[in-house]
Amino acid sequence: MQTYYFDMKDGVPVRDRAGLEFRTDSQAIMHCKELARRFSHERLVRDDNLFVVVINESGAEIHREAVYPDTHRATSA
């Protein structure tokens, strides 16, 4: 199991200090997609530049998911 961190970014990152454990990068990415989907439905703030970013234990960004995908495309490293 590895610990993955799910930061929020809209220019200034909001760091996830606790992280969650997953067996694979793919599982962490699926969780990231679900987080972004939930945030988009809550619509607390409409910031077209808002992303959920997955950071692995080594500190490398492995995935970036747009909360509002109609304005951005998701990317994987």
PyMOL Python script that loads the backbone (N, CA, C, O; Angstrom):
from pymol import cmd

cmd.read_pdbstr("""\
ATOM      1  N   MET A   1       0.847  -1.182   0.000  1.00  0.00           N
ATOM      2  CA  MET A   1       0.000   0.000   0.000  1.00  0.00           C
ATOM      3  C   MET A   1       0.891   1.242   0.000  1.00  0.00           C
ATOM      4  O   MET A   1       1.929   1.292   0.659  1.00  0.00           O
ATOM      5  N   GLN A   2       0.452   2.223  -0.750  1.00  0.00           N
ATOM      6  CA  GLN A   2       1.136   3.515  -0.803  1.00  0.00           C
ATOM      7  C   GLN A   2       0.179   4.607  -0.337  1.00  0.00           C
ATOM      8  O   GLN A   2      -1.038   4.473  -0.459  1.00  0.00           O
ATOM      9  N   THR A   3       0.735   5.672   0.190  1.00  0.00           N
ATOM     10  CA  THR A   3      -0.077   6.819   0.579  1.00  0.00           C
ATOM     11  C   THR A   3      -0.099   7.814  -0.572  1.00  0.00           C
ATOM     12  O   THR A   3       0.938   8.144  -1.148  1.00  0.00           O
ATOM     13  N   TYR A   4      -1.290   8.282  -0.893  1.00  0.00           N
ATOM     14  CA  TYR A   4      -1.492   9.283  -1.941  1.00  0.00           C
ATOM     15  C   TYR A   4      -2.159  10.499  -1.317  1.00  0.00           C
ATOM     16  O   TYR A   4      -2.959  10.385  -0.389  1.00  0.00           O
ATOM     17  N   TYR A   5      -1.813  11.656  -1.844  1.00  0.00           N
ATOM     18  CA  TYR A   5      -2.350  12.920  -1.346  1.00  0.00           C
ATOM     19  C   TYR A   5      -3.182  13.557  -2.444  1.00  0.00           C
ATOM     20  O   TYR A   5      -2.840  13.484  -3.625  1.00  0.00           O
ATOM     21  N   PHE A   6      -4.274  14.180  -2.044  1.00  0.00           N
ATOM     22  CA  PHE A   6      -5.230  14.747  -2.993  1.00  0.00           C
ATOM     23  C   PHE A   6      -5.336  16.242  -2.737  1.00  0.00           C
ATOM     24  O   PHE A   6      -6.159  16.696  -1.943  1.00  0.00           O
ATOM     25  N   ASP A   7      -4.485  16.998  -3.428  1.00  0.00           N
ATOM     26  CA  ASP A   7      -4.440  18.446  -3.263  1.00  0.00           C
ATOM     27  C   ASP A   7      -5.478  19.111  -4.149  1.00  0.00           C
ATOM     28  O   ASP A   7      -5.821  18.607  -5.219  1.00  0.00           O
ATOM     29  N   MET A   8      -5.972  20.248  -3.687  1.00  0.00           N
ATOM     30  CA  MET A   8      -6.850  21.095  -4.486  1.00  0.00           C
ATOM     31  C   MET A   8      -5.981  22.226  -5.033  1.00  0.00           C
ATOM     32  O   MET A   8      -5.195  22.818  -4.294  1.00  0.00           O
ATOM     33  N   LYS A   9      -6.118  22.525  -6.311  1.00  0.00           N
ATOM     34  CA  LYS A   9      -5.326  23.603  -6.918  1.00  0.00           C
ATOM     35  C   LYS A   9      -6.217  24.483  -7.769  1.00  0.00           C
ATOM     36  O   LYS A   9      -7.012  24.007  -8.579  1.00  0.00           O
ATOM     37  N   ASP A  10      -6.061  25.779  -7.564  1.00  0.00           N
ATOM     38  CA  ASP A  10      -6.724  26.777  -8.406  1.00  0.00           C
ATOM     39  C   ASP A  10      -5.804  27.979  -8.526  1.00  0.00           C
ATOM     40  O   ASP A  10      -6.243  29.127  -8.465  1.00  0.00           O
ATOM     41  N   GLY A  11      -4.542  27.699  -8.695  1.00  0.00           N
ATOM     42  CA  GLY A  11      -3.513  28.734  -8.671  1.00  0.00           C
ATOM     43  C   GLY A  11      -2.699  28.592  -7.401  1.00  0.00           C
ATOM     44  O   GLY A  11      -1.470  28.543  -7.451  1.00  0.00           O
ATOM     45  N   VAL A  12      -3.372  28.525  -6.263  1.00  0.00           N
ATOM     46  CA  VAL A  12      -2.722  28.312  -4.977  1.00  0.00           C
ATOM     47  C   VAL A  12      -3.164  26.941  -4.458  1.00  0.00           C
ATOM     48  O   VAL A  12      -4.360  26.703  -4.293  1.00  0.00           O
ATOM     49  N   PRO A  13      -2.199  26.025  -4.196  1.00  0.00           N
ATOM     50  CA  PRO A  13      -2.606  24.683  -3.763  1.00  0.00           C
ATOM     51  C   PRO A  13      -3.095  24.645  -2.316  1.00  0.00           C
ATOM     52  O   PRO A  13      -2.604  25.376  -1.455  1.00  0.00           O
ATOM     53  N   VAL A  14      -4.063  23.783  -2.075  1.00  0.00           N
ATOM     54  CA  VAL A  14      -4.507  23.453  -0.722  1.00  0.00           C
ATOM     55  C   VAL A  14      -4.024  22.031  -0.494  1.00  0.00           C
ATOM     56  O   VAL A  14      -4.519  21.096  -1.123  1.00  0.00           O
ATOM     57  N   ARG A  15      -3.066  21.866   0.399  1.00  0.00           N
ATOM     58  CA  ARG A  15      -2.404  20.581   0.601  1.00  0.00           C
ATOM     59  C   ARG A  15      -3.209  19.618   1.454  1.00  0.00           C
ATOM     60  O   ARG A  15      -3.771  19.989   2.484  1.00  0.00           O
ATOM     61  N   ASP A  16      -3.250  18.383   1.005  1.00  0.00           N
ATOM     62  CA  ASP A  16      -3.806  17.264   1.766  1.00  0.00           C
ATOM     63  C   ASP A  16      -2.674  16.756   2.650  1.00  0.00           C
ATOM     64  O   ASP A  16      -1.691  16.218   2.142  1.00  0.00           O
ATOM     65  N   ARG A  17      -2.796  16.917   3.949  1.00  0.00           N
ATOM     66  CA  ARG A  17      -1.729  16.516   4.869  1.00  0.00           C
ATOM     67  C   ARG A  17      -1.864  15.070   5.351  1.00  0.00           C
ATOM     68  O   ARG A  17      -0.883  14.480   5.805  1.00  0.00           O
ATOM     69  N   ALA A  18      -3.066  14.492   5.257  1.00  0.00           N
ATOM     70  CA  ALA A  18      -3.297  13.151   5.788  1.00  0.00           C
ATOM     71  C   ALA A  18      -3.051  12.061   4.743  1.00  0.00           C
ATOM     72  O   ALA A  18      -2.374  11.071   5.019  1.00  0.00           O
ATOM     73  N   GLY A  19      -3.599  12.249   3.556  1.00  0.00           N
ATOM     74  CA  GLY A  19      -3.470  11.247   2.509  1.00  0.00           C
ATOM     75  C   GLY A  19      -4.339  10.029   2.760  1.00  0.00           C
ATOM     76  O   GLY A  19      -4.928   9.867   3.828  1.00  0.00           O
ATOM     77  N   LEU A  20      -4.402   9.180   1.749  1.00  0.00           N
ATOM     78  CA  LEU A  20      -5.139   7.918   1.815  1.00  0.00           C
ATOM     79  C   LEU A  20      -4.272   6.830   1.196  1.00  0.00           C
ATOM     80  O   LEU A  20      -3.445   7.102   0.326  1.00  0.00           O
ATOM     81  N   GLU A  21      -4.467   5.602   1.650  1.00  0.00           N
ATOM     82  CA  GLU A  21      -3.694   4.493   1.115  1.00  0.00           C
ATOM     83  C   GLU A  21      -4.470   3.758   0.024  1.00  0.00           C
ATOM     84  O   GLU A  21      -5.664   3.490   0.156  1.00  0.00           O
ATOM     85  N   PHE A  22      -3.757   3.441  -1.055  1.00  0.00           N
ATOM     86  CA  PHE A  22      -4.284   2.648  -2.151  1.00  0.00           C
ATOM     87  C   PHE A  22      -3.204   1.684  -2.599  1.00  0.00           C
ATOM     88  O   PHE A  22      -2.015   1.933  -2.399  1.00  0.00           O
ATOM     89  N   ARG A  23      -3.619   0.590  -3.203  1.00  0.00           N
ATOM     90  CA  ARG A  23      -2.655  -0.404  -3.695  1.00  0.00           C
ATOM     91  C   ARG A  23      -1.963   0.054  -4.979  1.00  0.00           C
ATOM     92  O   ARG A  23      -0.785  -0.234  -5.191  1.00  0.00           O
ATOM     93  N   THR A  24      -2.701   0.768  -5.834  1.00  0.00           N
ATOM     94  CA  THR A  24      -2.153   1.141  -7.141  1.00  0.00           C
ATOM     95  C   THR A  24      -2.434   2.604  -7.461  1.00  0.00           C
ATOM     96  O   THR A  24      -3.323   3.230  -6.885  1.00  0.00           O
ATOM     97  N   ASP A  25      -1.650   3.125  -8.393  1.00  0.00           N
ATOM     98  CA  ASP A  25      -1.902   4.481  -8.904  1.00  0.00           C
ATOM     99  C   ASP A  25      -3.311   4.566  -9.478  1.00  0.00           C
ATOM    100  O   ASP A  25      -4.004   5.566  -9.289  1.00  0.00           O
ATOM    101  N   SER A  26      -3.735   3.517 -10.180  1.00  0.00           N
ATOM    102  CA  SER A  26      -5.058   3.520 -10.822  1.00  0.00           C
ATOM    103  C   SER A  26      -6.183   3.698  -9.812  1.00  0.00           C
ATOM    104  O   SER A  26      -7.149   4.416 -10.072  1.00  0.00           O
ATOM    105  N   GLN A  27      -6.061   3.048  -8.664  1.00  0.00           N
ATOM    106  CA  GLN A  27      -7.088   3.201  -7.629  1.00  0.00           C
ATOM    107  C   GLN A  27      -7.109   4.627  -7.089  1.00  0.00           C
ATOM    108  O   GLN A  27      -8.179   5.185  -6.847  1.00  0.00           O
ATOM    109  N   ALA A  28      -5.928   5.219  -6.899  1.00  0.00           N
ATOM    110  CA  ALA A  28      -5.854   6.598  -6.422  1.00  0.00           C
ATOM    111  C   ALA A  28      -6.443   7.557  -7.451  1.00  0.00           C
ATOM    112  O   ALA A  28      -7.120   8.518  -7.084  1.00  0.00           O
ATOM    113  N   ILE A  29      -6.196   7.309  -8.718  1.00  0.00           N
ATOM    114  CA  ILE A  29      -6.737   8.154  -9.787  1.00  0.00           C
ATOM    115  C   ILE A  29      -8.255   8.041  -9.843  1.00  0.00           C
ATOM    116  O   ILE A  29      -8.944   9.042 -10.040  1.00  0.00           O
ATOM    117  N   MET A  30      -8.781   6.830  -9.673  1.00  0.00           N
ATOM    118  CA  MET A  30     -10.242   6.665  -9.655  1.00  0.00           C
ATOM    119  C   MET A  30     -10.848   7.454  -8.489  1.00  0.00           C
ATOM    120  O   MET A  30     -11.904   8.068  -8.639  1.00  0.00           O
ATOM    121  N   HIS A  31     -10.188   7.439  -7.339  1.00  0.00           N
ATOM    122  CA  HIS A  31     -10.670   8.202  -6.183  1.00  0.00           C
ATOM    123  C   HIS A  31     -10.637   9.703  -6.501  1.00  0.00           C
ATOM    124  O   HIS A  31     -11.566  10.430  -6.149  1.00  0.00           O
ATOM    125  N   CYS A  32      -9.595  10.158  -7.149  1.00  0.00           N
ATOM    126  CA  CYS A  32      -9.464  11.564  -7.547  1.00  0.00           C
ATOM    127  C   CYS A  32     -10.622  11.973  -8.457  1.00  0.00           C
ATOM    128  O   CYS A  32     -11.206  13.042  -8.278  1.00  0.00           O
ATOM    129  N   LYS A  33     -10.948  11.138  -9.416  1.00  0.00           N
ATOM    130  CA  LYS A  33     -12.052  11.435 -10.339  1.00  0.00           C
ATOM    131  C   LYS A  33     -13.374  11.557  -9.582  1.00  0.00           C
ATOM    132  O   LYS A  33     -14.198  12.418  -9.892  1.00  0.00           O
ATOM    133  N   GLU A  34     -13.568  10.690  -8.590  1.00  0.00           N
ATOM    134  CA  GLU A  34     -14.787  10.736  -7.783  1.00  0.00           C
ATOM    135  C   GLU A  34     -14.826  12.018  -6.941  1.00  0.00           C
ATOM    136  O   GLU A  34     -15.878  12.648  -6.825  1.00  0.00           O
ATOM    137  N   LEU A  35     -13.695  12.404  -6.360  1.00  0.00           N
ATOM    138  CA  LEU A  35     -13.642  13.658  -5.591  1.00  0.00           C
ATOM    139  C   LEU A  35     -14.006  14.852  -6.471  1.00  0.00           C
ATOM    140  O   LEU A  35     -14.806  15.699  -6.076  1.00  0.00           O
ATOM    141  N   ALA A  36     -13.423  14.914  -7.650  1.00  0.00           N
ATOM    142  CA  ALA A  36     -13.690  16.025  -8.569  1.00  0.00           C
ATOM    143  C   ALA A  36     -15.171  16.060  -8.949  1.00  0.00           C
ATOM    144  O   ALA A  36     -15.776  17.129  -9.023  1.00  0.00           O
ATOM    145  N   ARG A  37     -15.747  14.878  -9.188  1.00  0.00           N
ATOM    146  CA  ARG A  37     -17.168  14.811  -9.536  1.00  0.00           C
ATOM    147  C   ARG A  37     -18.033  15.336  -8.388  1.00  0.00           C
ATOM    148  O   ARG A  37     -18.975  16.097  -8.611  1.00  0.00           O
ATOM    149  N   ARG A  38     -17.707  14.926  -7.166  1.00  0.00           N
ATOM    150  CA  ARG A  38     -18.467  15.401  -5.998  1.00  0.00           C
ATOM    151  C   ARG A  38     -18.365  16.915  -5.841  1.00  0.00           C
ATOM    152  O   ARG A  38     -19.365  17.593  -5.606  1.00  0.00           O
ATOM    153  N   PHE A  39     -17.142  17.437  -5.973  1.00  0.00           N
ATOM    154  CA  PHE A  39     -16.965  18.883  -5.839  1.00  0.00           C
ATOM    155  C   PHE A  39     -17.738  19.635  -6.913  1.00  0.00           C
ATOM    156  O   PHE A  39     -18.294  20.700  -6.644  1.00  0.00           O
ATOM    157  N   SER A  40     -17.779  19.099  -8.117  1.00  0.00           N
ATOM    158  CA  SER A  40     -18.490  19.792  -9.201  1.00  0.00           C
ATOM    159  C   SER A  40     -19.992  19.836  -8.930  1.00  0.00           C
ATOM    160  O   SER A  40     -20.662  20.799  -9.305  1.00  0.00           O
ATOM    161  N   HIS A  41     -20.520  18.804  -8.285  1.00  0.00           N
ATOM    162  CA  HIS A  41     -21.954  18.785  -7.973  1.00  0.00           C
ATOM    163  C   HIS A  41     -22.304  19.665  -6.782  1.00  0.00           C
ATOM    164  O   HIS A  41     -23.417  20.186  -6.704  1.00  0.00           O
ATOM    165  N   GLU A  42     -21.362  19.838  -5.847  1.00  0.00           N
ATOM    166  CA  GLU A  42     -21.614  20.699  -4.689  1.00  0.00           C
ATOM    167  C   GLU A  42     -21.664  22.167  -5.095  1.00  0.00           C
ATOM    168  O   GLU A  42     -22.422  22.952  -4.525  1.00  0.00           O
ATOM    169  N   ARG A  43     -20.856  22.531  -6.080  1.00  0.00           N
ATOM    170  CA  ARG A  43     -20.813  23.890  -6.633  1.00  0.00           C
ATOM    171  C   ARG A  43     -20.746  24.972  -5.555  1.00  0.00           C
ATOM    172  O   ARG A  43     -21.438  25.987  -5.632  1.00  0.00           O
ATOM    173  N   LEU A  44     -19.906  24.739  -4.557  1.00  0.00           N
ATOM    174  CA  LEU A  44     -19.711  25.751  -3.517  1.00  0.00           C
ATOM    175  C   LEU A  44     -19.027  26.987  -4.101  1.00  0.00           C
ATOM    176  O   LEU A  44     -19.353  28.120  -3.748  1.00  0.00           O
ATOM    177  N   VAL A  45     -18.089  26.748  -4.985  1.00  0.00           N
ATOM    178  CA  VAL A  45     -17.370  27.827  -5.662  1.00  0.00           C
ATOM    179  C   VAL A  45     -17.229  27.420  -7.119  1.00  0.00           C
ATOM    180  O   VAL A  45     -16.807  26.302  -7.414  1.00  0.00           O
ATOM    181  N   ARG A  46     -17.572  28.301  -8.013  1.00  0.00           N
ATOM    182  CA  ARG A  46     -17.406  28.001  -9.436  1.00  0.00           C
ATOM    183  C   ARG A  46     -16.100  28.628  -9.897  1.00  0.00           C
ATOM    184  O   ARG A  46     -16.053  29.794 -10.288  1.00  0.00           O
ATOM    185  N   ASP A  47     -15.041  27.826  -9.841  1.00  0.00           N
ATOM    186  CA  ASP A  47     -13.728  28.270 -10.292  1.00  0.00           C
ATOM    187  C   ASP A  47     -13.306  27.322 -11.409  1.00  0.00           C
ATOM    188  O   ASP A  47     -12.973  26.163 -11.158  1.00  0.00           O
ATOM    189  N   ASP A  48     -13.322  27.816 -12.627  1.00  0.00           N
ATOM    190  CA  ASP A  48     -13.008  26.972 -13.774  1.00  0.00           C
ATOM    191  C   ASP A  48     -11.582  26.445 -13.753  1.00  0.00           C
ATOM    192  O   ASP A  48     -11.255  25.532 -14.511  1.00  0.00           O
ATOM    193  N   ASN A  49     -10.726  27.000 -12.900  1.00  0.00           N
ATOM    194  CA  ASN A  49      -9.338  26.556 -12.802  1.00  0.00           C
ATOM    195  C   ASN A  49      -9.110  25.620 -11.621  1.00  0.00           C
ATOM    196  O   ASN A  49      -7.965  25.405 -11.222  1.00  0.00           O
ATOM    197  N   LEU A  50     -10.179  25.058 -11.055  1.00  0.00           N
ATOM    198  CA  LEU A  50     -10.062  24.189  -9.894  1.00  0.00           C
ATOM    199  C   LEU A  50      -9.784  22.747 -10.328  1.00  0.00           C
ATOM    200  O   LEU A  50     -10.497  22.186 -11.160  1.00  0.00           O
ATOM    201  N   PHE A  51      -8.735  22.162  -9.748  1.00  0.00           N
ATOM    202  CA  PHE A  51      -8.329  20.790 -10.035  1.00  0.00           C
ATOM    203  C   PHE A  51      -8.127  20.022  -8.742  1.00  0.00           C
ATOM    204  O   PHE A  51      -7.813  20.607  -7.706  1.00  0.00           O
ATOM    205  N   VAL A  52      -8.307  18.706  -8.805  1.00  0.00           N
ATOM    206  CA  VAL A  52      -7.857  17.798  -7.751  1.00  0.00           C
ATOM    207  C   VAL A  52      -6.612  17.117  -8.321  1.00  0.00           C
ATOM    208  O   VAL A  52      -6.642  16.560  -9.418  1.00  0.00           O
ATOM    209  N   VAL A  53      -5.521  17.172  -7.560  1.00  0.00           N
ATOM    210  CA  VAL A  53      -4.247  16.647  -8.022  1.00  0.00           C
ATOM    211  C   VAL A  53      -3.826  15.490  -7.127  1.00  0.00           C
ATOM    212  O   VAL A  53      -3.876  15.602  -5.902  1.00  0.00           O
ATOM    213  N   VAL A  54      -3.410  14.375  -7.735  1.00  0.00           N
ATOM    214  CA  VAL A  54      -2.935  13.218  -6.979  1.00  0.00           C
ATOM    215  C   VAL A  54      -1.410  13.281  -6.900  1.00  0.00           C
ATOM    216  O   VAL A  54      -0.722  13.377  -7.916  1.00  0.00           O
ATOM    217  N   ILE A  55      -0.901  13.225  -5.666  1.00  0.00           N
ATOM    218  CA  ILE A  55       0.533  13.237  -5.404  1.00  0.00           C
ATOM    219  C   ILE A  55       0.891  11.904  -4.749  1.00  0.00           C
ATOM    220  O   ILE A  55       0.246  11.499  -3.782  1.00  0.00           O
ATOM    221  N   ASN A  56       1.912  11.218  -5.267  1.00  0.00           N
ATOM    222  CA  ASN A  56       2.304   9.949  -4.660  1.00  0.00           C
ATOM    223  C   ASN A  56       3.263  10.176  -3.487  1.00  0.00           C
ATOM    224  O   ASN A  56       3.621  11.312  -3.180  1.00  0.00           O
ATOM    225  N   GLU A  57       3.672   9.084  -2.839  1.00  0.00           N
ATOM    226  CA  GLU A  57       4.550   9.186  -1.667  1.00  0.00           C
ATOM    227  C   GLU A  57       5.869   9.876  -1.970  1.00  0.00           C
ATOM    228  O   GLU A  57       6.463  10.498  -1.088  1.00  0.00           O
ATOM    229  N   SER A  58       6.327   9.772  -3.199  1.00  0.00           N
ATOM    230  CA  SER A  58       7.592  10.397  -3.595  1.00  0.00           C
ATOM    231  C   SER A  58       7.447  11.887  -3.854  1.00  0.00           C
ATOM    232  O   SER A  58       8.440  12.583  -4.066  1.00  0.00           O
ATOM    233  N   GLY A  59       6.213  12.378  -3.839  1.00  0.00           N
ATOM    234  CA  GLY A  59       5.966  13.792  -4.092  1.00  0.00           C
ATOM    235  C   GLY A  59       5.715  14.136  -5.541  1.00  0.00           C
ATOM    236  O   GLY A  59       5.631  15.311  -5.897  1.00  0.00           O
ATOM    237  N   ALA A  60       5.592  13.113  -6.391  1.00  0.00           N
ATOM    238  CA  ALA A  60       5.353  13.341  -7.820  1.00  0.00           C
ATOM    239  C   ALA A  60       3.851  13.410  -8.106  1.00  0.00           C
ATOM    240  O   ALA A  60       3.064  12.625  -7.577  1.00  0.00           O
ATOM    241  N   GLU A  61       3.482  14.361  -8.947  1.00  0.00           N
ATOM    242  CA  GLU A  61       2.094  14.456  -9.401  1.00  0.00           C
ATOM    243  C   GLU A  61       1.853  13.348 -10.417  1.00  0.00           C
ATOM    244  O   GLU A  61       2.568  13.250 -11.415  1.00  0.00           O
ATOM    245  N   ILE A  62       0.837  12.505 -10.165  1.00  0.00           N
ATOM    246  CA  ILE A  62       0.557  11.417 -11.107  1.00  0.00           C
ATOM    247  C   ILE A  62      -0.727  11.625 -11.893  1.00  0.00           C
ATOM    248  O   ILE A  62      -0.964  10.956 -12.899  1.00  0.00           O
ATOM    249  N   HIS A  63      -1.559  12.560 -11.427  1.00  0.00           N
ATOM    250  CA  HIS A  63      -2.808  12.822 -12.146  1.00  0.00           C
ATOM    251  C   HIS A  63      -3.366  14.171 -11.721  1.00  0.00           C
ATOM    252  O   HIS A  63      -3.176  14.612 -10.588  1.00  0.00           O
ATOM    253  N   ARG A  64      -4.061  14.817 -12.656  1.00  0.00           N
ATOM    254  CA  ARG A  64      -4.727  16.089 -12.401  1.00  0.00           C
ATOM    255  C   ARG A  64      -6.110  16.001 -13.033  1.00  0.00           C
ATOM    256  O   ARG A  64      -6.242  15.735 -14.228  1.00  0.00           O
ATOM    257  N   GLU A  65      -7.146  16.230 -12.215  1.00  0.00           N
ATOM    258  CA  GLU A  65      -8.527  16.118 -12.690  1.00  0.00           C
ATOM    259  C   GLU A  65      -9.241  17.451 -12.510  1.00  0.00           C
ATOM    260  O   GLU A  65      -9.299  17.980 -11.400  1.00  0.00           O
ATOM    261  N   ALA A  66      -9.780  17.992 -13.587  1.00  0.00           N
ATOM    262  CA  ALA A  66     -10.533  19.240 -13.517  1.00  0.00           C
ATOM    263  C   ALA A  66     -11.854  19.003 -12.798  1.00  0.00           C
ATOM    264  O   ALA A  66     -12.552  18.029 -13.080  1.00  0.00           O
ATOM    265  N   VAL A  67     -12.196  19.886 -11.878  1.00  0.00           N
ATOM    266  CA  VAL A  67     -13.480  19.792 -11.188  1.00  0.00           C
ATOM    267  C   VAL A  67     -14.600  20.161 -12.151  1.00  0.00           C
ATOM    268  O   VAL A  67     -15.695  19.603 -12.081  1.00  0.00           O
ATOM    269  N   TYR A  68     -14.329  21.088 -13.036  1.00  0.00           N
ATOM    270  CA  TYR A  68     -15.301  21.485 -14.063  1.00  0.00           C
ATOM    271  C   TYR A  68     -14.738  21.100 -15.429  1.00  0.00           C
ATOM    272  O   TYR A  68     -14.170  21.941 -16.125  1.00  0.00           O
ATOM    273  N   PRO A  69     -14.893  19.833 -15.815  1.00  0.00           N
ATOM    274  CA  PRO A  69     -14.246  19.334 -17.035  1.00  0.00           C
ATOM    275  C   PRO A  69     -14.748  19.950 -18.324  1.00  0.00           C
ATOM    276  O   PRO A  69     -14.118  19.787 -19.369  1.00  0.00           O
ATOM    277  N   ASP A  70     -15.875  20.659 -18.275  1.00  0.00           N
ATOM    278  CA  ASP A  70     -16.362  21.307 -19.493  1.00  0.00           C
ATOM    279  C   ASP A  70     -15.431  22.425 -19.940  1.00  0.00           C
ATOM    280  O   ASP A  70     -15.514  22.879 -21.081  1.00  0.00           O
ATOM    281  N   THR A  71     -14.542  22.876 -19.053  1.00  0.00           N
ATOM    282  CA  THR A  71     -13.614  23.938 -19.412  1.00  0.00           C
ATOM    283  C   THR A  71     -12.169  23.465 -19.516  1.00  0.00           C
ATOM    284  O   THR A  71     -11.313  24.189 -20.024  1.00  0.00           O
ATOM    285  N   HIS A  72     -11.890  22.232 -19.028  1.00  0.00           N
ATOM    286  CA  HIS A  72     -10.532  21.682 -19.052  1.00  0.00           C
ATOM    287  C   HIS A  72     -10.583  20.205 -19.339  1.00  0.00           C
ATOM    288  O   HIS A  72     -11.605  19.552 -19.130  1.00  0.00           O
ATOM    289  N   ARG A  73      -9.468  19.678 -19.824  1.00  0.00           N
ATOM    290  CA  ARG A  73      -9.334  18.240 -20.007  1.00  0.00           C
ATOM    291  C   ARG A  73      -8.459  17.691 -18.897  1.00  0.00           C
ATOM    292  O   ARG A  73      -7.477  18.329 -18.516  1.00  0.00           O
ATOM    293  N   ALA A  74      -8.794  16.506 -18.362  1.00  0.00           N
ATOM    294  CA  ALA A  74      -7.980  15.849 -17.332  1.00  0.00           C
ATOM    295  C   ALA A  74      -6.706  15.325 -17.981  1.00  0.00           C
ATOM    296  O   ALA A  74      -6.700  14.959 -19.157  1.00  0.00           O
ATOM    297  N   THR A  75      -5.621  15.292 -17.198  1.00  0.00           N
ATOM    298  CA  THR A  75      -4.358  14.788 -17.705  1.00  0.00           C
ATOM    299  C   THR A  75      -3.742  13.814 -16.722  1.00  0.00           C
ATOM    300  O   THR A  75      -3.929  13.933 -15.511  1.00  0.00           O
ATOM    301  N   SER A  76      -3.012  12.855 -17.250  1.00  0.00           N
ATOM    302  CA  SER A  76      -2.241  11.909 -16.430  1.00  0.00           C
ATOM    303  C   SER A  76      -0.787  12.080 -16.765  1.00  0.00           C
ATOM    304  O   SER A  76      -0.432  12.394 -17.901  1.00  0.00           O
ATOM    305  N   ALA A  77       0.053  11.876 -15.779  1.00  0.00           N
ATOM    306  CA  ALA A  77       1.495  11.946 -15.999  1.00  0.00           C
ATOM    307  C   ALA A  77       1.997  10.623 -16.532  1.00  0.00           C
ATOM    308  O   ALA A  77       3.193  10.472 -16.785  1.00  0.00           O
TER     309      ALA A  77
END
""", "prot")
cmd.dss("prot")
cmd.show_as("cartoon", "prot")
cmd.util.cbc("prot")
cmd.orient("prot")
